[in-house]
Amino acid sequence: MLASTKARLACRRGEVAHTGGLAPSFVQGNVCILPKALAVDFAAFCQRNPRPCPLIGMGAPGDPSLPDLGDIDIRTDVPNYRVLVNGECIDEPTDIGKYWRDDLVTFVLGCSFSFEEPLIEDGISLHHVDAGTIVPMYRTTIECIPAGPFKGPMVVSMRMMTPADAIRAVQITSRFPAVHGAPVHLGLPEAIGITDLAKPTYGDPPPRLEKGHIPVFWACGVTPQVAVLNAKPDLCITHKPGSMLITDKLNRTLAAM
């Protein structure tokens, strides 16, 4: 059995809280499930904002399976979901079977966990992986290009690095445009509207900024969740930040040649 399948079954059984570090060779995805009536606009939003919203999979209306990504039932295979009604979070279940409808369309977007594997292989230390915590994520003042009712600021994930590691990280992650690609910003968090690194919008606080380290920011797949809050659909289901969908697609298959 593939490591990804084992991890996904553990998610299905409710044994996993967050997926960082699980099945490290396999692609993890951000999830956004919307009514069919909004699917075209959301797909356009992803197309116009490929850095934070790199689309790697899409389901058929009413079908909870994603055969291109694995033997997946999207109703059970994410550790923790967020259910939004008219833009308000009403539930954070581990199973969305009772919310499933015949008009729902599943979108899966690339996740930065996929480029963390080559970073670690290159000897770059990632504090949240070492500590077993969720990477810190922040809303910024970088505005996405709107599509229909979907609009809003970019969310970024942050990793502390030495300048030398940051340069190497740019080189490595540039090869992975399907999972956010190169950083969108380095250093000076206030320049993108982040006033306090110790208070992320999502995820866990980072360690104290060590001398000789700088914050490095990547576009984050939580961005569409903010756009959904602005669109206020009658129903939207997403993953809870840090609780991703583990697919059977290998990270290396997403690397640009």
C-alpha positions as CSV (number, residue, x, y, z in Angstrom):
1,M,0.0,0.0,0.0
2,L,1.3,3.5,-0.9
3,A,2.4,5.7,2.0
4,S,-0.1,8.2,0.7
5,T,-3.0,5.7,0.9
6,K,-2.0,4.7,4.5
7,A,-1.9,8.4,5.5
8,R,-5.2,9.1,3.8
9,L,-6.9,6.1,5.6
10,A,-5.5,7.4,8.9
11,C,-7.2,10.8,8.1
12,R,-10.4,8.9,7.2
13,R,-10.3,7.2,10.6
14,G,-9.9,10.5,12.4
15,E,-6.3,9.7,13.6
16,V,-4.6,12.7,12.1
17,A,-4.9,16.4,13.2
18,H,-2.7,18.0,10.6
19,T,-0.8,16.6,7.6
20,G,2.6,18.3,7.8
21,G,5.3,15.7,7.4
22,L,3.0,12.9,6.4
23,A,3.7,10.9,3.2
24,P,6.5,13.4,2.4
25,S,7.0,12.2,-1.2
26,F,3.4,12.8,-2.2
27,V,1.5,15.9,-3.2
28,Q,-0.8,17.4,-0.6
29,G,-3.6,19.7,-1.8
30,N,-5.7,22.6,-0.5
31,V,-9.4,21.9,-0.9
32,C,-12.3,24.2,-1.9
33,I,-15.8,22.7,-2.6
34,L,-18.4,25.0,-4.1
35,P,-21.8,24.8,-5.8
36,K,-21.7,24.2,-9.6
37,A,-23.2,27.6,-10.2
38,L,-20.0,29.2,-8.9
39,A,-17.5,26.7,-10.4
40,V,-16.7,28.7,-13.6
41,D,-16.0,31.9,-11.7
42,F,-13.8,30.1,-9.2
43,A,-11.9,28.3,-11.9
44,A,-11.3,31.7,-13.5
45,F,-10.1,33.1,-10.1
46,C,-7.5,30.3,-10.0
47,Q,-6.4,30.9,-13.6
48,R,-5.9,34.6,-12.9
49,N,-4.0,34.0,-9.6
50,P,-1.9,30.9,-10.3
51,R,0.7,31.6,-7.6
52,P,-1.7,31.3,-4.6
53,C,-4.2,29.1,-6.4
54,P,-2.4,26.5,-8.6
55,L,-5.2,24.1,-9.6
56,I,-4.1,20.5,-9.7
57,G,-7.4,18.7,-9.7
58,M,-11.1,19.1,-10.1
59,G,-14.1,16.8,-9.5
60,A,-17.3,16.4,-11.5
61,P,-20.5,17.9,-10.0
62,G,-21.9,15.7,-7.2
63,D,-19.0,13.2,-7.4
64,P,-16.9,13.0,-4.2
65,S,-14.1,11.0,-6.0
66,L,-11.0,12.4,-7.6
67,P,-9.6,9.5,-9.7
68,D,-6.8,11.5,-11.2
69,L,-5.4,12.1,-7.7
70,G,-6.0,8.7,-6.0
71,D,-8.7,6.5,-4.5
72,I,-10.2,9.5,-2.7
73,D,-13.5,10.2,-1.1
74,I,-13.4,14.0,-0.5
75,R,-16.2,13.6,2.1
76,T,-13.9,11.7,4.6
77,D,-10.3,12.0,3.5
78,V,-9.3,15.5,4.9
79,P,-8.5,15.5,8.6
80,N,-10.5,18.6,9.4
81,Y,-12.9,20.7,7.3
82,R,-14.4,24.1,7.5
83,V,-18.1,24.5,6.5
84,L,-19.0,28.0,5.4
85,V,-22.6,29.2,4.9
86,N,-23.0,32.7,3.5
87,G,-19.4,33.4,4.4
88,E,-19.7,32.3,8.0
89,C,-18.0,29.2,9.4
90,I,-20.7,27.1,11.0
91,D,-18.8,23.8,11.6
92,E,-15.3,22.2,11.6
93,P,-16.1,18.5,11.2
94,T,-13.9,15.6,10.4
95,D,-16.5,14.2,7.9
96,I,-18.7,16.2,5.6
97,G,-21.1,13.5,4.5
98,K,-24.2,15.3,5.9
99,Y,-23.3,18.4,4.0
100,W,-22.7,16.8,0.6
101,R,-25.0,17.8,-2.3
102,D,-25.4,16.7,-5.9
103,D,-24.3,20.1,-7.2
104,L,-21.0,20.4,-5.3
105,V,-17.7,20.6,-7.3
106,T,-14.4,19.8,-5.6
107,F,-11.3,21.9,-6.5
108,V,-7.8,20.8,-5.3
109,L,-5.0,23.3,-5.3
110,G,-1.2,22.8,-4.9
111,C,0.3,23.1,-1.5
112,S,3.7,24.3,-0.3
113,F,4.2,21.0,1.5
114,S,5.2,19.6,-1.9
115,F,8.3,21.9,-2.2
116,E,9.3,21.4,1.4
117,E,10.6,17.9,0.5
118,P,13.3,19.2,-1.9
119,L,14.2,22.0,0.5
120,I,14.8,19.5,3.3
121,E,16.7,17.2,1.0
122,D,19.0,20.2,0.2
123,G,19.7,20.7,3.9
124,I,17.5,23.7,4.5
125,S,16.0,23.5,8.0
126,L,12.2,24.3,8.3
127,H,11.3,25.2,11.8
128,H,7.6,24.1,11.7
129,V,8.7,20.6,10.4
130,D,11.3,20.2,13.1
131,A,8.8,21.3,15.8
132,G,5.8,19.4,14.4
133,T,3.7,22.6,14.2
134,I,1.6,24.2,11.4
135,V,3.5,26.7,9.2
136,P,2.5,30.3,10.1
137,M,0.2,32.0,7.5
138,Y,-0.7,35.7,7.1
139,R,-3.1,37.8,5.2
140,T,-1.3,40.5,3.2
141,T,-2.1,43.7,1.4
142,I,-1.3,42.0,-2.0
143,E,-4.6,42.0,-3.8
144,C,-5.6,39.1,-6.1
145,I,-7.2,39.6,-9.5
146,P,-10.9,39.2,-9.0
147,A,-13.2,36.8,-11.0
148,G,-17.0,37.1,-10.5
149,P,-17.7,37.3,-6.8
150,F,-14.2,36.0,-5.8
151,K,-11.8,38.6,-4.7
152,G,-9.5,39.5,-1.8
153,P,-5.9,39.6,-0.5
154,M,-3.2,37.0,-0.9
155,V,-2.4,34.8,2.0
156,V,1.2,33.8,2.4
157,S,3.1,31.1,4.4
158,M,6.4,32.0,6.1
159,R,9.6,30.2,6.8
160,M,12.6,31.7,8.6
161,M,15.9,31.2,6.8
162,T,19.5,32.4,6.6
163,P,20.0,34.6,3.5
164,A,22.1,31.8,1.9
165,D,19.3,29.3,2.4
166,A,16.7,31.8,1.1
167,I,18.6,32.2,-2.1
168,R,18.8,28.5,-2.5
169,A,15.1,28.1,-1.7
170,V,14.2,30.6,-4.5
171,Q,16.2,28.4,-6.9
172,I,14.6,25.2,-5.7
173,T,11.0,26.3,-5.5
174,S,11.1,28.1,-8.8
175,R,11.0,24.6,-10.3
176,F,7.6,23.9,-8.7
177,P,5.1,26.4,-10.2
178,A,2.3,23.9,-9.7
179,V,2.7,24.3,-5.9
180,H,3.2,28.0,-5.5
181,G,6.7,28.4,-7.1
182,A,9.2,30.9,-5.8
183,P,8.7,33.2,-2.9
184,V,6.6,36.3,-3.4
185,H,8.5,38.3,-0.8
186,L,11.6,38.2,1.4
187,G,12.2,40.2,4.5
188,L,10.4,43.4,5.5
189,P,7.0,41.9,6.4
190,E,5.5,45.3,6.9
191,A,5.9,46.0,3.2
192,I,3.2,43.4,2.5
193,G,1.0,44.5,5.4
194,I,2.2,42.1,8.1
195,T,2.5,44.0,11.3
196,D,3.5,41.2,13.8
197,L,5.1,38.0,12.7
198,A,4.4,36.5,16.2
199,K,0.6,36.6,15.4
200,P,-0.1,34.7,12.2
201,T,-3.6,34.8,10.8
202,Y,-3.6,31.0,10.5
203,G,-1.3,28.2,11.8
204,D,1.1,28.4,14.7
205,P,3.4,31.2,15.7
206,P,7.0,31.0,14.4
207,P,10.0,30.8,16.7
208,R,11.7,34.1,17.7
209,L,13.6,35.7,14.8
210,E,17.1,34.5,15.2
211,K,20.0,36.8,14.4
212,G,21.1,36.3,10.8
213,H,17.7,34.9,9.7
214,I,15.0,36.6,7.5
215,P,11.3,35.7,6.9
216,V,10.6,34.2,3.5
217,F,7.1,34.3,2.2
218,W,5.3,32.0,-0.3
219,A,1.9,32.4,-1.8
220,C,-0.5,30.1,0.1
221,G,-3.5,28.0,-0.9
222,V,-5.5,29.4,2.0
223,T,-6.0,32.5,-0.3
224,P,-9.1,31.1,-1.9
225,Q,-10.7,30.7,1.5
226,V,-10.5,34.5,1.9
227,A,-12.0,35.0,-1.5
228,V,-14.8,32.6,-0.6
229,L,-15.5,34.7,2.6
230,N,-16.0,37.7,0.3
231,A,-18.2,35.8,-2.2
232,K,-20.5,34.4,0.5
233,P,-21.8,31.4,-1.3
234,D,-24.7,29.6,0.3
235,L,-22.3,26.7,1.0
236,C,-18.6,26.2,0.7
237,I,-16.4,23.5,2.3
238,T,-12.7,23.9,2.7
239,H,-9.9,22.2,4.5
240,K,-8.9,23.6,7.9
241,P,-5.5,25.3,7.5
242,G,-2.7,22.6,8.0
243,S,-5.2,19.7,7.3
244,M,-4.6,18.9,3.7
245,L,-5.8,16.3,1.2
246,I,-3.0,13.7,0.7
247,T,-2.9,12.5,-3.0
248,D,-1.2,9.7,-4.7
249,K,0.6,12.1,-7.1
250,L,4.4,12.3,-6.5
251,N,6.0,15.7,-5.7
252,R,8.7,15.1,-8.3
253,T,6.1,14.9,-11.1
254,L,5.2,18.6,-10.5
255,A,8.8,19.8,-11.0
256,A,9.2,21.9,-14.1
257,M,12.0,20.6,-16.4
